[in-house]
Amino acid sequence: MKNDFVKLKRKLFIWVILCALISLATGFIIMTLFIDGIFQDPFAEGFVTFCKRILSFSDEEARYRYRQIFRNYKYVWMAIGYFIILLFIFYQALSRLTRYFNEVSSGINQLVEEKNGDIRLSQEMEFIEKKLNTVKNTLEKRAHDAQEAEQRKNDLVVYLAHDIKTPLTSVIGYLSLLEEAQDMPIEQKAKYVKITLDKAYRLEQLINEFFEITRFNLQTIIIEKQEIKLPYMLMQMADEFYPTMVLDGKTAEVEAQDNLILYGDADKLARVFNNIMKNAIAYSSDNSTIQISAKKIGKEIVITFTNQGNDIPAGKLETIFDKFYRLDNARSSNTGGAGLGLAIAKNIVNAHGGSITADSKEGRTIFTVKLPD
């Protein structure tokens, strides 16, 4: 920061020194040539002639005026001359500074008007040029990211609206059948009621996702830390997901160090692990095992979720933690979510001072959560 203005200060300093030298040289030349030098006599005779012809002075009076005005007050004239030259230098310096200000103003206008291309300033303003271009690139990136996020959100609303319409249509259809066929066999009626209830649960899930979007946009994460028995939390979570996994022959294995204690917000971290687990179940192969591990490494507690399935492309490993991002754009009406789970997980982990990453290769996807001990 201290060296930012070096080129500008150097150029202004050189310019001021140059102007001062020119003013001194000009004053010296005037002194030596016109007042005390080779042009003294022609200058004096010219002044006397002017006084006699234009002002009608006598020769003696004209020469007296010359002595009174120039010879006796030559240093005063020199001082006046130097003062005028200094005023000129000051004016030129202000003009230079104004030019630099105009350049900066022009660069700011380019930022405001969002013009394409880099901002260009003079060489001595290179440091400001770099900063303006950095700001310009940052604003462009933020605008691009915001536009993408808005587009993903709009797509999500369309998807959810479509998904809501599907179970709602089924609910209305089966309820209409139940109402019209009062004498329907009990077994068939029970079947239709079961289907209607399942569709109603799905409808509730989708509506909850709409509320989730609002909560995620408005929520400020507040962490209330306490001691957490991490092995117990992970095993309890695996048990809770058993009914979901068993339908596709999937299982979960938990391997955690005994008596591993984590200091954090139990409710929010449970939400993190649940969201990662949901993702692992949704994208793992049938009849595969999801491996959950927890251990202390140095001053960190490392929790990993490993599932077998298709690899996540390297370019999307960071994007999957973005809000409203879904790995597969073709949403399943049964398993499709709002694309908020991993984004919320990342925010909660960051609020704990930790990190969450994903790695995917050779048919294995590993989510790693690192939290301070």
C-alpha positions, 0 to 999 in steps of 0.5 A: 500500500505504501508504494502504490503512489510511487510512480505518480509521486515520482512523475509529479516531483520530476515535473515540478522540479522541471518547471522550477528549473525552467522558471529559474532559467527564464528569470536568469535569461531575462535578468542577464539579457534584458536588464543587465546583459547584451539586450539591456541597451536595445531594451532601454532604447526601445522603452525610451522611444516608446515613451517619447512617441506614444506618451510624448515624454522628453528624452530626459524624462523618458530615460528617468522613467526607465531608471525608476521603473527598471534599473532601480526596481529590477529585483522587484520585477524579477520577484513579480516574474517568479511569482507569475511563473510559480502561479503558472506552475501551480496551475499546471500541477492542478491541471495534472491532478485534475487529469488524473481525477478525470481518469479515475472518474472515467474508470468508475463510470465504466464500473457503473455502466458495466462496460465490457473490456478492461479499464485503462489509465495512464502508466503512473495510475497503474495501481489504481487501474489494477484495483478498479479492474479487480473490483470490476471483475469481482462485481462481474463474477458476483453478478454472474453468480447471482444470476446463476443462483436466481436461475437455479432458484427459478428452475427449482420453483418450476420443478417443485410446482410440477412435482406438487401437481403430480401427487395432488392430481393423484390425491384428487383422483383416488379421493374422487374414486372413493367418493363415487364408489361407495360400495368398493370392496374393502381391500381395494378401498384400503389400497386406494387409501394407502396410495392417497396417503403416500401421495399426501406425504409426498405433497407435504414433503414438497411443501416443506421444501418451499418453506425450507427455501424461505428459511434458508434465505432468511436464517442467521445460523446461531450456534449453541455448543454442547458436548456430543457423543459422536458415535452414538449420534452417527449410529442413531442416524444410521438406524433412522435411515434403515427403512429408507435404505432397506427398500433398495438393499442398501446398508450403513456401517458406522466406525467411530472411535470409542468415547469420541466427544465433539463440542458443537450444536447437536441439532444443527450438526445432526442436520448436517449428517442427515443431509449428507446421508440423504445425498449418499442414499440418493446417489449410491448404487443398489445393494451397496454399503454406505460407510460412515467413519469418525476419528480424531486427527490432531486437533480436528475431528474428521467424519467421512461418508463413503458411498458407491455409485457414479462419479461426480465430475471434478468440475462439479465437486465444489458446485454441489455445495451451492444453494439450489444446486442439484447434481442431476437436473432430471429430478425424480418425483420420489427422491428429488429435493430442493437442492438445499441440503448440502448448501445448508450443511456447508453453512452450518459446518462453516459456522462451527469453524470447520470445513466440508469437502467432496471427492469422487473417483473410481466409483466412490464418493466421499464427503469429509467433514472436519470440525475443531476438537 
